[in-house]
Amino acid sequence: MTPSEMKNAILHHLVYTLGKDVSTAHIYDWRMALSFAVRDQIVDPWFGATRRSYAGKLKRVYYLSMEFLIGRLLKDAIINLRLEDAALGAMNDLGLNYEQILEDEPDAALGNGGLGRLAACFMESMSTLACPAMGYGIRYEHGLFRQRFEDGRQVEEPEDWLNQRHAWEFERPEVAIDIGFGGHVQEIGKRANWYPSEMLIAMGHDTPVIGWKGRWGNTLRLWEARPMHGFDLQRFNRGDYAAAAEPEALARTLSRVLYPDDTTEQGKELRLKQEFFFTAASLRDILRRFESEYNDLKRLPQKAAIQMNDTHPAIAGPELVRLLHDERGMDFEEAVGIARNTLSYTNHTLLPEALERWDEGLMGRLLPRHLQLIYRINELHMKDTGSRKVTAVEDGHVKMGELSFIMAHKVNGVSALHTDLMKKTVFKDLHEQHPTRIVNETNGVTPRRWLLSCNPRLSSLITETIGEGWVDNLEQLERLEPHIKDSSFLERFAAAKRANKVDLARWFADDLKISVDPESIFDVQIKRIHEYKRQHMNLLETIAHWLEIRDNPNAGWVPRVKIFGGKAAPGYVFAKEIVRLTNDVAKVLNSDPLTSRYLKVVYPPNYNVSLAERLIPAADLSEQISTAGKEASGTGNMKFALNGALTIGTLDGANVEIRDLVKAENFFLFGMTAEEVMERRKDSGHAAEAIAKDSRLARAIETVRSGRFSPEEPGRYHGIADNLTHHDYFMVCSDFTDFWRAQREVDGAFGKPNWTCMAAYNTARSGWFSSDRTIRGYMADIWNAAPAPEVEDAAE
Ligand code: Z15
């Protein structure tokens, strides 16, 4: 497409789709017009892919996920369809600012963090690899809340992405599926009919996901909850206007809002309803499609692979059994077998507070037939294994992890260490019973968004050095290695990083009114706020460093900017205190005339995918400092390494694999191993002991306790200080000393010529962390699915 063709398409949409004139169009109208012009280019390759899946009778992958944290979509589509020149040219021609238009798009924040973003990367990689697939989730009216700071405190505001027209989706009113809750069960022999007492409709909305070079396009189908009977006209005519709209409002609550808890489970009724709602709608849709193509349900596992992203869709097991057994008359044991061969399950955490357990009473009320089937599935499992050791129902609760394991033919962890720990801890007994069921698929990230799109300077340098093949064959980044000896390459590598830092510094100055020196170390920790991720350890180190600079302000310190980003779950009190402490520390440090040249703290509010795209390319240092054994994988860690940041990190999650690949000398390792953590926890005096041994740590905690950062309320942080001294479950104190040592090693290394070599090695050896590699692994080890044959590039 040429710039002038693009311009004509934009003008056409401006007038005929948006009903706007050039003279009255706002930035929103131009963005929409550009989006529709780009969307037009998606449709043909997308249809083509769908047609070929049907014509070739290809096996389809179904990715069931409560969350898809997809972020902005316009630039992604432009890049994958290679429309940059056309779009930029058209915008220039029209006198519009291309960057500004892209920035006008709200983030689609239909997820909390890693799990939802992984689902989004997987969708993009499945399209790039021409893996016939469909994502299924919920079309939340409100995505993850927006975060604001008020006197340093987090304030949550509703997120309203659907206040504007969403350019990328196609409404599918014909894809409307009835969903029931409650009611009673009528048993007929071993089978049963379920008569729900409450019904609503799941309506589909399809978003095309286009792969690299437009080779292939899959669909993300998100369900919206609609009332069965919209509006009560009788009531309205009686004058009861509010009551007339009630059934509608009630049904719609199901897709109203994303639960804002990441790795903490609340066990709320509405949440269970959401889980069943989208899972049941997806399964019915999958079976309908299968039955339109094939007439033998026994072949379901050959033609469909259904991935459960965590236990949120775990009700898929009993529901699929119900559809096959109750509704289609298949023998129970056979139905369980078919369901299991179709289903697989990804576990994303070992944290006990994140493992879903549903109250049997609640489950029985909402899903009476499913609870019966869960009992039978559980009994069958005990019969088959000859053991009563493991059970999916215990203490009046249904344990969704166990249920998912029992109903899946493969269960995967998300990093090597995590998979190993799964076998040794939460699923120890099940693993002994089914020793080949657990497999590892280490997470990955899409290089299209997380390098090509977010870091154009580094991307151009890479392409000029080794050609363009890396974009969909990321392991080609290895070819950079011989250039790491070449001083002109290193200079350009450093220049790209510096320019990214200058951009970020300008944004900090303009948007946050904080000035930072781009020559400083940009030290970044961005992720959800959680005790196990230990933002408070990073803060203590910052405070200790600050105190030391104050002791000796003229010692020639290596300047640093500590950058934090992340949201706390609204009900997670401790995490919210960490948010506030970060802001309070920033206030004191940034205005300290003795130290602010050397040390600043920046905490931009409302961390999201778009902000990550801005921060990661400008980072020198990536903070991956979770308590070993607690972070299942991490994916931010991969994005940073890929963009040439060095990691300071523990041996946790995928950090282990990052360090193996980029080599120990290019990674700042510190802290206890997972085993050492478990050992040390047995010693109840671990925190006190660590504090007694490290005067810097003692002083930092004392400073927090003293009210130095909250003079108007000196007791504000006693809670944090007490937790650290007495409890410290996540071993902040015990790891602090080694963390400090590693940070000083960073100071020593930064600015030396070798730093750029280390950074470049990180980029050159991160190719394995492409989500293309991960998806190939799932296809081979779990889904038994193949890419569509003979796929050609649509865009070039
Ligand atoms: C979530 O984002 C993750 C795990 C969960 O159990 C839930 Cl509920 C949400 C994260 C892990 O914490 C992170 O380590 C991992 O990289 C990510 O899932 C994707 O696997």
Residues whose N, C-alpha, C, O or C-beta is under 5 A from the ligand:
A	BS01	Z15	G113 G114 L115 G116 L118 D262 T263 H348 T349 A354 V414 E631 A632 S633 G634 T635
